[in-house]
Amino acid sequence: MKTELIYGLHSVQALLKSAPQRIRKLMLLTGRDDQKLQKVVSFAEREGISLERWSRAKLDALVDGNHQGVVAECDPGEVHDEAFLLRLVERLDEPAFLLVLDGVTDPHNLGACLRSAEAAGVHAVIVPKDNSASLTGVARKVACGAAEVLPLVPVTNLARTLNKLRDAGVWFQGAAGEATVSLYQADLKGPLGIVMGAEGDGLRRLTRETCDGLISIPMAGEVSSLNVSVATGVCLFEAVRQRQGG
């Protein structure tokens, strides 16, 4: 069976807490024995997970990124699909809160969006299967553990999926710089999906037409737009404020 490599303290700790049964072994940096790594070691030992000590050169060659002295070799996680999303929305005992990323291709941005989404209480993140970043080691590392607990759902036809979710009661607000409705004027309570466009290009035409409304972030400075991960955080936490009665 094909395995995945997950690295970085936050990502590995999140995996140890959420799905330790997936981990086949941990590779730890020889000579690193500080408190943060010892917490990982203690948890792994309680779960009976194999531990190996590797040199920095070997770990550096194994993964392309800052591993922070710990790499997990693990079985692949559950693959989610459109049917999973529909079941999720149906079974929730609170209004659905979804994030849709329409063609975000930078794994750093994907990871940052996942981190913000998990912190905001989003139930799932939806991406198109094509022309979108996947959960690489870099994306997982930037997500700081969010990728291990928040479902990322790649779908074949994004517009079709949004329409099915709308039939299930979810309304979608798309972020677009030219929108005349401010983020702070929009109603972001109730079953909701926030839709963010790709870096540079924004929302695709069909995705834009599928949204129930378009919203923009008021910009007071000379810069005309925000990085997609920053804009995602702004939109999500305005929704959080409204949904908490702020």
C-alpha positions in Angstrom: 0.0 0.0 0.0 1.2 3.5 -0.9 2.2 5.6 2.1 2.3 9.3 2.8 5.0 11.4 4.6 3.7 14.0 7.0 6.2 16.2 8.7 6.4 19.1 11.1 5.6 19.1 14.8 2.0 20.5 14.6 1.0 18.2 11.7 2.4 15.1 13.3 0.9 15.9 16.7 -2.5 16.4 15.1 -2.2 13.1 13.3 -1.2 11.4 16.6 -4.3 12.7 18.2 -6.8 12.2 15.4 -5.6 9.0 13.7 -2.6 7.3 15.3 -3.6 4.0 13.7 -2.5 5.5 10.3 1.1 6.0 11.4 3.5 3.2 10.5 6.6 4.8 12.0 8.1 8.1 13.1 11.6 9.2 12.0 13.1 11.6 14.5 16.1 13.8 14.3 19.2 12.3 16.0 20.2 14.6 18.9 16.9 16.5 19.3 15.4 15.8 22.7 13.7 19.0 23.7 10.3 19.1 25.4 8.3 19.6 22.2 9.7 16.5 20.6 9.5 14.5 23.8 5.7 15.1 23.8 5.6 13.5 20.4 7.8 10.6 21.5 5.7 10.0 24.6 2.4 9.9 22.7 3.9 7.6 20.0 5.2 5.2 22.7 1.8 5.0 24.3 0.3 4.1 20.9 3.0 1.5 20.2 4.3 3.3 17.2 7.8 2.5 15.9 10.4 5.2 16.4 13.6 5.6 14.4 16.4 8.1 14.8 17.7 9.7 11.6 20.5 12.1 10.8 19.5 15.6 9.6 20.9 14.9 6.1 18.7 11.8 5.8 15.6 13.7 6.9 16.4 16.7 4.7 16.7 14.3 1.7 13.4 12.6 2.6 11.1 15.6 2.6 11.2 18.9 0.8 10.5 21.4 3.6 11.2 22.2 7.2 10.5 18.9 9.0 11.3 20.3 12.5 13.0 17.0 13.3 10.0 14.7 12.9 8.5 12.8 9.9 5.7 10.3 10.0 5.3 7.5 7.5 1.6 6.7 7.4 -1.2 5.1 5.5 -3.2 7.5 3.3 -6.2 9.2 5.0 -9.8 8.8 4.0 -10.7 10.1 0.5 -13.8 12.4 0.7 -16.2 13.0 -2.2 -19.4 14.8 -3.1 -21.5 12.1 -1.4 -19.6 12.7 1.8 -20.4 16.4 1.7 -24.1 15.8 1.2 -24.1 13.3 4.2 -22.1 15.8 6.3 -24.6 18.7 5.7 -27.6 16.4 6.4 -26.2 15.1 9.7 -25.0 18.4 11.2 -26.8 19.7 14.2 -25.8 23.2 13.5 -25.9 25.4 10.3 -23.3 24.2 7.8 -20.2 26.3 7.4 -18.2 25.5 4.3 -15.2 27.0 2.5 -14.8 26.6 -1.3 -11.5 27.3 -3.0 -12.0 27.7 -6.7 -8.6 26.9 -8.2 -6.1 27.9 -5.5 -2.9 26.3 -6.9 -0.2 27.4 -4.4 0.2 24.7 -1.7 1.3 27.4 0.8 -2.0 29.3 0.2 -4.0 26.0 0.5 -2.3 25.2 3.8 -2.9 28.7 5.2 -6.6 28.6 4.1 -7.0 25.2 5.8 -5.4 26.6 9.0 -7.8 29.6 9.0 -10.8 27.4 8.1 -10.2 24.9 11.0 -9.7 27.8 13.4 -13.0 29.3 12.3 -15.0 26.1 12.7 -15.5 25.3 9.1 -16.9 21.8 8.6 -15.3 21.0 5.2 -13.2 22.6 2.5 -14.2 22.0 -1.1 -11.8 22.2 -4.1 -12.0 21.2 -7.8 -10.0 18.0 -8.6 -8.2 19.8 -11.5 -6.2 23.0 -11.4 -6.0 23.0 -7.6 -3.3 22.5 -5.1 -3.3 19.1 -3.4 -2.4 18.1 0.1 1.4 18.0 -0.4 3.8 17.9 2.6 4.2 21.6 2.2 0.5 22.3 2.4 0.2 20.1 5.4 3.1 21.8 7.1 1.7 25.3 6.5 -1.7 24.1 7.8 -0.2 23.4 11.2 -2.3 20.3 11.8 -5.5 21.5 10.3 -5.1 19.2 7.3 -5.2 16.2 9.6 -8.6 17.1 11.2 -10.5 19.1 8.6 -12.0 17.3 5.6 -10.6 18.5 2.2 -13.1 17.4 -0.5 -11.9 17.4 -4.2 -14.9 17.3 -6.6 -15.0 16.7 -10.3 -17.6 19.4 -11.2 -17.5 22.3 -8.7 -20.7 24.1 -10.0 -22.7 20.8 -9.9 -21.6 20.2 -6.3 -22.5 23.7 -5.2 -25.9 23.3 -6.8 -26.5 20.0 -5.0 -25.5 21.7 -1.7 -27.8 24.6 -2.4 -30.6 22.0 -2.8 -29.6 20.8 0.6 -30.1 24.3 2.0 -26.6 25.9 1.8 -26.2 29.4 0.4 -23.0 30.5 -1.2 -21.3 33.9 -1.1 -18.5 34.4 -3.5 -15.6 36.9 -2.8 -15.0 39.2 -5.8 -13.2 42.5 -5.7 -15.7 44.2 -8.0 -18.8 43.2 -5.9 -20.9 46.1 -4.7 -22.0 44.4 -1.5 -19.5 44.7 1.3 -18.5 41.6 3.3 -19.8 43.5 6.4 -23.2 44.2 4.8 -23.9 40.6 3.8 -25.9 38.1 5.8 -23.4 35.3 6.7 -25.6 33.5 9.2 -27.3 30.2 8.5 -26.1 27.3 6.3 -23.2 29.0 4.4 -20.4 28.4 1.9 -17.7 31.1 1.4 -16.3 30.9 -2.1 -12.8 32.2 -2.8 -11.2 32.5 -6.2 -7.8 31.6 -7.5 -4.7 33.6 -7.0 -4.8 36.5 -9.6 -7.7 35.2 -11.6 -10.4 35.2 -9.0 -13.6 33.2 -9.4 -14.2 31.4 -12.7 -17.3 32.5 -14.6 -19.4 29.4 -13.9 -18.5 29.4 -10.2 -19.4 33.1 -10.0 -22.8 32.5 -11.7 -23.5 29.6 -9.3 -23.0 31.8 -6.2 -26.1 33.3 -4.6 -24.3 36.6 -4.0 -21.0 38.3 -4.4 -19.2 40.2 -1.6 -16.1 42.3 -1.4 -13.7 43.3 1.3 -13.5 47.1 1.7 -10.0 48.3 0.8 -8.8 51.6 2.2 -5.2 51.6 1.0 -3.4 51.7 -2.3 -3.1 47.9 -2.6 -6.1 46.7 -4.7 -6.3 43.1 -3.4 -5.2 40.7 -0.6 -3.5 37.4 -0.8 -6.1 34.7 -1.1 -5.3 33.1 2.3 -5.5 36.5 4.0 -8.8 37.3 2.3 -10.1 33.9 3.3 -9.3 34.5 6.9 -11.0 38.0 6.8 -14.2 36.5 5.3 -14.4 33.5 7.5 -14.0 35.4 10.7 -16.6 38.0 9.8 -18.9 35.0 9.3 -17.9 33.7 12.7 -18.7 37.1 14.3 -22.1 37.2 12.7 -22.9 33.6 13.5 -22.0 34.1 17.2 -24.3 37.0 17.4 -21.6 39.7 17.3 
